[in-house]
Amino acid sequence: MRLANRVAIISGGASGIGLAAARRFVAHGARVVLADVDADAAYAAAAQLSAEGAEAIGVEVDVRCYNQVKAAVALAAERYGRVDILLNSAGGNAARVLGRSGPFHELDIEVIDWGLDVNLKGAVYFCHAVLGAMIEQRSGVVINMGSVDGVTGCGSPDYSSAKSGMIGLTKSIAILGAPHGVRSVCVSPGPVLTRPAMAKMRTRLGRAAEPEEIAELILYLCSDDAAFITGANYVIDGGRSVGGPY
Ligand SMILES: NC(=O)c1ccc[n+]([C@@H]2O[C@H](COP(=O)([O-])OP(=O)(O)OC[C@H]3O[C@@H](n4cnc5c(N)ncnc54)[C@H](O)[C@@H]3O)[C@@H](O)[C@H]2O)c1
């Protein structure tokens, strides 16, 4: 029980890595708030976790809307009394999510806006909304989902720059939070099998990660075992970013 009685808000918690992390969190005694733009999926995931004996609620949040972000944090505080963990997992490749394709410079600017806003601005909004309460209670952990693309630049420019921004956000929150017992860590995965297509991405280890492998790292970073870790970027990519010819 590494997270006994802690309360976690997970943006993008209705699926993929966010949901896998939620599962690890509740298995270790946490209560979770699944904040996702896909309301039905968030409610269904929370209902499933609750049916398995966990304390979980789903809430509809578009991370691009600050009032919805703020309302989700207020709901967590009202329902569970505090917020100990924020996992910013909402995100994805904008062109894929929006069903557009084409060279970067030919994409509609709305696609670029989605890539920047969901992958970075939403996380900044959530940090803004939770940090006051974490400072007041003198504890808290923020985990930002980056990507190996944010380290290498090998992604669409909107995605890579947003994910690099998650590293900067992590460092800033680490600096602001440290005097108040608040930690912040970025997790930058390589390909993860939240979609079958990710199996085609090359890594040194010759495979993509299971979402649970990323969730296990997140669990560790949120736990007191990681009490001396803040401001760091954890690359978990099967060696994809080490460079050199394959
Ligand atoms: N899967 C990978 O290979 C991989 C690799 C590196 C980084 N990541 C990052 O990990 C995070 C999770 O990815 P995943 O593979 O689990 O994706 P996923 O699509 O399974 O989950 C993303 C979740 O975010 C939600 N979401 C999308 N837009 C939103 C918005 N505006 N407001 C709130 N929620 C919104 C979706 O509804 C979905 O539930 C993302 O930030 C992604 O960029 C994923």
Ligand as a Chemical Component Dictionary entry (heavy atoms), coordinates in Angstrom:
data_LIG
# 
_chem_comp.id                   LIG 
_chem_comp.type                 NON-POLYMER 
_chem_comp.pdbx_formal_charge   0 
_chem_comp.three_letter_code    LIG 
# 
loop_
_chem_comp_atom.comp_id 
_chem_comp_atom.atom_id 
_chem_comp_atom.alt_atom_id 
_chem_comp_atom.type_symbol 
_chem_comp_atom.charge 
_chem_comp_atom.model_Cartn_x 
_chem_comp_atom.model_Cartn_y 
_chem_comp_atom.model_Cartn_z 
_chem_comp_atom.pdbx_ordinal 
LIG N1  N1  N 0  1.096  5.631  -26.342 1  
LIG C1  C1  C 0  2.323  6.048  -26.600 2  
LIG O1  O1  O 0  3.065  5.421  -27.381 3  
LIG C2  C2  C 0  2.875  7.282  -25.929 4  
LIG C3  C3  C 0  4.230  7.544  -26.049 5  
LIG C4  C4  C 0  4.749  8.675  -25.448 6  
LIG C5  C5  C 0  3.921  9.524  -24.743 7  
LIG N2  N2  N 1  2.591  9.240  -24.647 8  
LIG C6  C6  C 0  1.761  10.196 -23.900 9  
LIG O2  O2  O 0  1.108  9.537  -22.845 10 
LIG C7  C7  C 0  -0.156 10.158 -22.606 11 
LIG C8  C8  C 0  -1.249 9.101  -22.647 12 
LIG O3  O3  O 0  -1.244 8.505  -23.920 13 
LIG P1  P1  P 0  -2.060 7.178  -24.226 14 
LIG O4  O4  O 0  -1.286 6.404  -25.207 15 
LIG O5  O5  O -1 -2.483 6.554  -22.944 16 
LIG O6  O6  O 0  -3.304 7.804  -25.003 17 
LIG P2  P2  P 0  -4.851 7.503  -24.922 18 
LIG O7  O7  O 0  -5.426 8.082  -26.166 19 
LIG O8  O8  O 0  -5.126 6.084  -24.607 20 
LIG O9  O9  O 0  -5.294 8.389  -23.678 21 
LIG C9  C9  C 0  -5.380 9.759  -23.744 22 
LIG C10 C10 C 0  -6.616 10.203 -23.018 23 
LIG O10 O10 O 0  -6.656 11.641 -23.067 24 
LIG C11 C11 C 0  -7.983 12.023 -23.271 25 
LIG N3  N3  N 0  -8.052 13.368 -23.831 26 
LIG C12 C12 C 0  -7.812 13.753 -25.113 27 
LIG N4  N4  N 0  -8.034 15.065 -25.249 28 
LIG C13 C13 C 0  -8.407 15.520 -24.043 29 
LIG C14 C14 C 0  -8.780 16.795 -23.547 30 
LIG N5  N5  N 0  -8.840 17.869 -24.342 31 
LIG N6  N6  N 0  -9.115 16.903 -22.235 32 
LIG C15 C15 C 0  -9.089 15.814 -21.421 33 
LIG N7  N7  N 0  -8.766 14.590 -21.841 34 
LIG C16 C16 C 0  -8.424 14.439 -23.126 35 
LIG C17 C17 C 0  -8.561 10.969 -24.211 36 
LIG O11 O11 O 0  -9.980 10.964 -24.197 37 
LIG C18 C18 C 0  -7.925 9.704  -23.660 38 
LIG O12 O12 O 0  -8.745 9.099  -22.686 39 
LIG C19 C19 C 0  -0.305 11.236 -23.675 40 
LIG O13 O13 O 0  0.055  12.467 -23.138 41 
LIG C20 C20 C 0  0.673  10.801 -24.756 42 
LIG O14 O14 O 0  1.139  11.885 -25.515 43 
LIG C21 C21 C 0  2.051  8.140  -25.208 44 
# 
loop_
_chem_comp_bond.comp_id 
_chem_comp_bond.atom_id_1 
_chem_comp_bond.atom_id_2 
_chem_comp_bond.value_order 
_chem_comp_bond.pdbx_ordinal 
LIG N1  C1  SING 1  
LIG C1  O1  DOUB 2  
LIG C1  C2  SING 3  
LIG C2  C3  SING 4  
LIG C2  C21 DOUB 5  
LIG C3  C4  DOUB 6  
LIG C4  C5  SING 7  
LIG C5  N2  DOUB 8  
LIG N2  C6  SING 9  
LIG N2  C21 SING 10 
LIG C6  O2  SING 11 
LIG C6  C20 SING 12 
LIG O2  C7  SING 13 
LIG C7  C8  SING 14 
LIG C7  C19 SING 15 
LIG C8  O3  SING 16 
LIG O3  P1  SING 17 
LIG P1  O4  DOUB 18 
LIG P1  O5  SING 19 
LIG P1  O6  SING 20 
LIG O6  P2  SING 21 
LIG P2  O7  DOUB 22 
LIG P2  O8  SING 23 
LIG P2  O9  SING 24 
LIG O9  C9  SING 25 
LIG C9  C10 SING 26 
LIG C10 O10 SING 27 
LIG C10 C18 SING 28 
LIG O10 C11 SING 29 
LIG C11 N3  SING 30 
LIG C11 C17 SING 31 
LIG N3  C12 SING 32 
LIG N3  C16 SING 33 
LIG C12 N4  DOUB 34 
LIG N4  C13 SING 35 
LIG C13 C14 SING 36 
LIG C13 C16 DOUB 37 
LIG C14 N5  SING 38 
LIG C14 N6  DOUB 39 
LIG N6  C15 SING 40 
LIG C15 N7  DOUB 41 
LIG N7  C16 SING 42 
LIG C17 O11 SING 43 
LIG C17 C18 SING 44 
LIG C18 O12 SING 45 
LIG C19 O13 SING 46 
LIG C19 C20 SING 47 
LIG C20 O14 SING 48 
# 
